[in-house]
Amino acid sequence: MKWFTSAPYLLTTVALCAAIVGCGKAEPTPPSSPASASTPSSSLEATVAAAQSAVASAKAAPAEEDGNTYREQGTMKVDAGQGVQQLRSMATIIDPKLGEKTAAKLGTTDGQKKLADATAGAPQVTGADIQDTANQFAGRTMYSSQAMHAKIINAYSIELDAKTQGEGGVRMKVVLTVSDKDLSPQSAKLEYFPDASNQMQSYQKKIPISDITIDKLERKDDKTFVISGSFKATDLPAGVLAKELKGKTLATVSGQFDFAEVNVRDMFK
């Protein structure tokens, strides 16, 4: 499937499918970014940006309108110096009819125009590629928060990713590495996004394990972790790619997290 072999591009191609079909009122996924992001430097990046812009411009419609359904994985309460904000992490069940809807739309003049607009500058992306991805992802569940089992280092990398819902708002990621033997924490990193829709602009910092409190971390079943706890950090620098935040520092961030569903999968599968 040409360039759609990595997870971000697969997600982007699903976004393209939604935009072409016209059901793209979907809950925006974490990889999305707004049109204000830096200008792409290649045709591939242009395609990705176009698809992400299509999704970012279509915010959270009811499930019966877009064909997708959603369920809450967990919540966070985050204070980055401007008061406590409520964040949610959502799993998205892609419309089971996405494949047939995409096929029908690609057969119309309007569908072909949308495809041409979204893939301008990247002629290697074809309608057949879009259709293949639509068929592959129809009915699948996409998780905002999940745990990856890295057998080679005997650990799980648990990424909790939540944001405020609707227009604007903030986003928070808590990334924990824990032992796959006893689930004891080994390392932790925080990443705070002042604008939930802009994935490039964030403050981030690896923090001491002592600044993370794990109240609960256990298996709900073979494919699911349940986790809750709290975190705190000071002086988070802007990320390397955060050009708009260059030279700035987030003075403090703290919060609590409570997740009933963190999907577990093996890395590279």
Buried (B, 14 or more C-beta within 10 A) or exposed (E): EEBBEEEBBBBBBBBBBBBBBBBBBBBBBBBBBBEEBEEBEEBBBBBBBBBBBBBBBBBBBEBEEBBBBBEBBBBBBBBBEEEEBEBBBBBBBBBBBBBBBBBEBBEEEEBBEBBEEBBEEBEEBEBEBBBBBBBBBBEEEBBBBBBBBBEEEEBBBBBBBBBBBEEEBBBBBBBBBBEEEEBEBBBBBBBBBBBBBBBBBBBBBEBEBEBBEBEEBEEEEEEBBBBBBBBBBEEBBBBEEBEBBEEEEBEEBBBBBBBBBBBBEEEEE
